[in-house]
Amino acid sequence: RDTASTRARPRFPRAMVALSPSIWSATWPLVALLGWNTVHVTGAACPTTRQTACGTCPSIISDKFSVDAKMQVVGHRSMKCAEQGLASLMSAGCPEGSCYSMVELDIPFSFSSCTSSQSEACTAWKWLHCAFPDDSSSGAVMHSYFFVGGSFEGNGFAFAEKDVAGLLKSAGADVVAGDLCAKKFPQAASVANGLWERGASKGIVLFGWDGCPCTAIAQSRFAAASLCFEQLTWQNPSSELMDYLQCREGDPTHHSFVYIRDAAGVWKFRGSGFAFDAGAMSDKALEALAQEGNVARSCQSEFSVNIYGETLSECRAASADSSGSWMWDGKCTETGGGVHQICMSQLPADFSVTTGQGPWSEDRANQRHCVCIGAWSLYMTREADPAWTTSSAWPFCDAVPMSALTAQYIAKWKEWNGIPARIAVGATKILEKCLMHRNGPGSPGPSEAGACRLLKAFQVLQQAEGAALSMVNTSKLESDHGLNCTDAASAVPQSTASERSTGGAAASKSTPMSASFVSPRANVAVAAWLIVLCTFL
């Protein structure tokens, strides 16, 4: 271990130790100029630096650091800079252990906290900052130091910006062939590959966390430009799919991921949704990307048609009514938060209390109202439970968007505010009730073509969900309602944002995935306000 006396003396390569005192005297200025202060000695090895005033590194570093290692990291692995640098290594096929090693330091968040501290970690950090003063980002000293072949290549943020694969190759690092991130997150990788396959006809694929405005920015920009896109979004900030994509692109700060094909038809990561903000990318630049990727135009949205495949009606019955949780245009097309997509014909007074909320629905009793998919599903679950007493509840089916019966919202049918709901009851009740009446008892039923489109949409949902909906016999429902869907025009409309994955559960460690779409006219700020509103309603 280094002692106080050895730290006071500069250290030199062994080849110079054998020089005579006269040669030492003659060469010392050159040595000082070069700044050699690291040597291989028993039990100690320090990173090479040209800074001459730092002394020898603390033993917490020298005991584990090797100047011969192809790839090494020193610092706090849980800090953002380290996470980004480590993600870039993973993306380049460099796993910990076989490709790189890490000297971990439990350093505090702020460098100033180490000013008067003599802790082992702070002493090491102060030495590192002295030896490598270009370790800062935005004026703050970073918590990670990346070394390739013994040479400092920057903090994690700076390192990730470099040609990491090229650096590793030049150093002869033991990289792993293939997608290392897919090996770490196989199920999420399978879901992503499925979406890329389905997005081939559109040319754009968007993955995104609902909680990040970056997702809404991309959605709005593509919709405003009439660009077709396949998408998959999630509400869980710990989504495994997001972990996979962050790993794949080498940046754990991204919460949305936009892929547009290149001229050769290969999917290319084009940045997060923020990169597509109008202030960051011009219309001309977006159009150039769209032309390069042969992006399809003017796809019909599952938010513009109802569950019969017809033009979506407003849920709002009176223009003066602004309390129905609908969007600015009076329609139940919310895409985030609780997803208010079920238009209730006459909201039961006990709806909110029965679904574990406050008594707000008493003031909205017998009026139209957009309710969250999960709240509807829970109310239907309790309607079917003899232990609960509920009121008659019917949807206004003309105002329920087709999106409500697509696979991207499977998760919403299964729970409401942490309370389990049965998708087999919630989704089936929409099907059965809307096959009978467009707007509750006394109203006519749908046309044969509309009813068949509804059945077709439900069958697609069955395929995506599997066992939970397998007991619903759509052929019998078709027969019971006197339908002939073989001849009827029952195709489900093509969408800008459809997700029909059978492996959707990989989107989250605890919750299946959901997808969303933002109308080109939608105001993002209003949508965000409605998300907050849904939390309370």
TIRO-719403 format. One record per residue (C-alpha): x, y, z; residue in three letters. Coordinates in steps of 0.02 Angstrom, whole numbers, plus 50000, padded with zeros to 5 digits. Example, Ala and Ser with C-alpha at 12.3 -4.5 7.8 and 13.67 -1.06 7.14 Angstrom:
<pts>
506154977550390ALA506844994750357SER
</pts>
This chain:
<pts>
500005000050000ARG500585017849967ASP501285027050117THR501395045550150ALA503235045450104SER502995036649939THR501575048249893ARG502745062949916ALA503915056549782ARG503535055449596PRO503525037849524ARG504365033049360PHE504415018549237PRO505585004749291ARG506725007449141ALA507245024149217MET507565017549392VAL509225009849333ALA509915026349269LEU511445033949356SER511225049149469PRO512025060449337SER510805054849204ILE509385056849329TRP509875074849353SER509965077949168ALA508325069649126THR507265075549273TRP506605091149182PRO506025080249038LEU505245067949159VAL504335081849249ALA503735088749084LEU503045071949028LEU502215069649197GLY502565051249222TRP501885047449393ASN501255029649373THR502225013449374VAL501894995049393HIS502374990949571VAL501894976549680THR500144979349749GLY499914996149663ALA499455002749491ALA498795020149456CYS497995027249300PRO499235036749193THR499075055549199THR500105070449140ARG499645080449294GLN501195081349405THR500475088949563ALA499265075249610CYS500435062649690GLY500105044049686THR498315037849680CYS497515031149840PRO497605012549868SER495725010749846ILE496105013749662ILE497835006249644SER497354989749726ASP496094986249588LYS496634996449437PHE497704988749301SER498564999049168VAL498574983649057ASP496684981349059ALA495814984148893LYS494314992848971MET494084999349148GLN492885010849237VAL493165019949401VAL491735028349493GLY489965026849560HIS488955015349447ARG487265022349502SER487595040149444MET486865045649278LYS488545048649194CYS489125031049240ALA487485023449185GLU487615031449015GLN489415026148990GLY489055008449047LEU487535007748933ALA488635012448786SER489794998048830LEU488334985948836MET487704992548670SER489424989348595ALA489434971348656GLY490584974048804CYS489904965448961PRO490584967849135GLU491794954349188GLY492364947349022SER492594964248935CYS492744977649068TYR493024978949254SER492474992549373MET493295000449524VAL491795006049625GLU491845021549733LEU490435026249849ASP490635044849818ILE489325057949863PRO488235067049736PHE489155083649748SER491035085649733PHE490955099949859SER490425087249991SER492165080049980CYS493075096550008THR493425093550192SER493105074850195SER494535062750219GLN493495047450180SER494285034450068GLU493045037549928ALA493225056549936CYS495115055349939THR495035044649782ALA493825056449695TRP494905071549734LYS496415062649661TRP495445057849505LEU494855075649479HIS496635082049500CYS497335069049381ALA495945071149251PHE495265088849266PRO494255087349106ASP492995076349199ASP491605089149212SER489945091449125SER488955107649131SER490145114149263GLY489925099449382ALA491255086449420VAL490635069649359MET490655053249455HIS491415041449326SER493055039249234TYR493205028049082PHE494885020749029PHE495265011448868VAL496945002848862GLY497425012849017GLY497055029748936SER495715041249005PHE494305043548879GLU493165054848979GLY491735053949102ASN490265042749060GLY489325056148962PHE490855060848859ALA491355042648833PHE489625037948768ALA489755051548634GLU491315043448560LYS491505028848441ASP491445016248582VAL491485001148468ALA493005008248378GLY493925011748541LEU493594994248604LEU494174986648441LYS495784996648440SER496144991248619ALA495804972948579GLY494394971748706ALA493454955448718ASP491784960848644VAL490314949048619VAL489564946748446ALA487704949748423GLY486454960048521ASP487044958748701LEU485534968848759CYS484354956248678ALA485224942548775LYS484944952248935LYS483124956648895PHE482534942748777PRO480664945048799GLN480744963948776ALA481854961548623ALA480554949748550SER479174962648576VAL480234976248494ALA480634965148345ASN478784961448325GLY478374979948319LEU479734983348191TRP479004969548083GLU477254976748095ARG477904994248064GLY478714989347899ALA477214994947798SER477215012047883LYS479045016547895GLY479045024048071ILE479035014948238VAL478855024348402LEU479155017048575PHE478825028448723GLY478435030548907TRP476775039748932ASP477525049849074GLY478775058548961CYS478215073448855PRO479445067148725CYS478205053548677THR476775065748649ALA477935077148549ILE478335063248425ALA476525057648415GLN475895075248379SER477265078948253ARG476965063248151PHE475085065248157ALA475185083548105ALA476255078447956ALA475035064347911SER476435051647932LEU475905033947972CYS476775025948120PHE476695010248224GLU476885013348409GLN476955005448580LEU476895015548741THR476875011048923TRP476445019249090GLN477655009849202ASN479275020049221PRO480175003549258SER479664995549094SER480824981549041GLU480544986548861LEU481235003848901MET482724995648990ASP483064985548833TYR482955000348715LEU484035011148829GLN485304997048830CYS485194994748642ARG485455013148604GLU486735015548742GLY485815029748829ASP484825027248991PRO484175045148984THR483015041548837HIS481175038048876HIS480555037248697SER481325029748542PHE480955034148362VAL481505022548221TYR481375027148038ILE482045015947900ARG483495021547793ASP483575020547603ALA484075002147615ALA482554998147721GLY483544995847882VAL482785002648043TRP483815017048112LYS483665025048282PHE483335043448248ARG483275049948426GLY482005052148564SER480385061448539GLY481235077448592PHE482285076648433ALA480655078648334PHE480075094348421ASP479735108048294ALA481105118348374GLY482375104248356ALA481925097548183MET481245107748039SER479805101947928ASP481065100347787LYS482175088847889ALA480695078147943LEU480095076947764GLU481835071347709ALA481805057347837LEU480055052447783ALA480565051547601GLN482135041647640GLU481135029047740GLY479705028347614ASN478495032447756VAL476665029247719ALA475445043747728ARG473685047247789SER473305031147883CYS471605030447966GLN471685031748154SER470815019948275GLU470395035948370PHE469385043148226SER468155028548213VAL467055020248342ASN466985001748385ILE465814999148238TYR467115006148118GLY466055021548088GLU466455039848117THR466705042748303LEU465335052948386SER465545065448525GLU465155059248699CYS464735076948750ARG462865079648733ALA462855098348766ALA464215110348710SER464105119448877ALA464525103548973ASP466375104049012SER466395091449154SER466305074849062GLY468185070749060SER468185071348870TRP469495079448760MET469335096948691TRP468225090648549ASP467005081648664GLY467665064348618LYS468325050348729CYS470035049348650THR471225051848796GLU472825042248766THR473765043448931GLY473375043249115GLY471845032549151GLY471335032848967VAL469555039748967HIS468895030348815GLN467235022948871ILE465765034748845CYS464415030948974MET462655034148909SER461975038549082GLN463295038349217LEU462705028849372PRO462745039249531ALA463695025349621ASP464995023149483PHE466445032149567SER466195024949741VAL465975007349673THR467625009049581THR468595014649734GLY468515033449705GLN467675047949791GLY465815051949767PRO466075063449617TRP464885053549504SER463395058449613GLU463505075749535ASP463615068149360ARG462235055249380ALA461235050949223ASN462345061749112GLN463575056548979ARG465345054749039HIS467005047948974CYS467635035449101VAL469295026549109CYS469385009249031ILE469965001849195GLY468545010049293ALA467255003249170TRP468034985949179SER468024986249370LEU466214992149376TYR465714978049258MET466724965649364THR465754971049517ARG464114971149421GLU464424952549390ALA464874949449572ASP463364945049683PRO464264952849831ALA464074970049752TRP462534980449714THR462694991249560THR461575001549448SER461154998549266SER462625004549160ALA462695005848971TRP463965013148852PRO463575025548714PHE464405014348586CYS464425026948444ASP465645037148551ALA466815023048606VAL468375023648495PRO469005007848411MET470635010448506SER469805004448667ALA469724986848595LEU471504986048531THR472924976748613ALA473854992348665GLN472604995148804TYR472504977248869ILE473304982549033ALA471934995349063LYS470574982149063TRP471434972249202LYS471514984549346GLU470975001549406TRP472045011449528ASN472824995349590GLY471144986349608ILE471064970449501PRO469744969949365ALA469284955749248ARG469594959149065ILE468484944249025ALA467034953749103VAL467454971849059GLY467864969248875ALA466514956148849THR465184967748922LYS465654981148795ILE465484968248657LEU463814961248716GLU463004977848759LYS463554986348597CYS462934971648493LEU461214974648570MET461064993548575HIS462025008548512ARG461525019148662ASN460725008248794GLY458985000248806PRO457735007848687GLY459025012748557SER459285002848396PRO460694990548371GLY462124992848250PRO462064988948066SER462644971548015GLU464274978647947ALA464564988448107GLY464184973448218ALA465364962648116CYS466754975448131ARG466484975348319LEU466604956348324LEU468164956848216LYS468994969548331ALA468584958648481PHE469304943248395GLN470934952648366VAL470944957248552LEU470654938948593GLN472174933948493GLN473244946648584ALA472624942548759GLU472474923748745GLY471714913248885ALA470794927148977ALA469614929948829LEU469624912648753SER467974907748832MET467024920848731VAL466224912248581ASN466094925748448THR465394913448321SER463924910148437LYS463664928748464LEU463664931148276GLU462344917648259SER461294923748407ASP461194941148332HIS460754934548159GLY462344941048078LEU463264934847926ASN465004941947947CYS465734931747806THR464904942947678ASP464844959047782ALA466194972247763ALA466984968847930SER468794973947908ALA469534983348056VAL470175000347995PRO472055002247966GLN472795013148101SER474235024948125THR474535017448294ALA474024999248307SER474864986448418GLU474324968548406ARG475744960048499SER475414943448583THR476914946348693GLY476394963148766GLY476784958248944ALA478624961848915ALA478344980448913ALA478394981349100SER479064971249242LYS477354971249320SER476124978349194THR475764974149011PRO476054987448880MET474885000348813SER474975011548660ALA474345028948627SER474035041648490PHE473855060448492VAL472725069248368SER473615082348262PRO472425095048337ARG472665089448516ALA473465101548636ASN474825092748734VAL474575104048884ALA472725099948891VAL473105081448876ALA474335082749020ALA473005091749124TRP471755077849089LEU473025064849143ILE473145073649311VAL471245074849318LEU471075056149291CYS472155053049443THR470815060949550PHE469305054649454LEU
</pts>
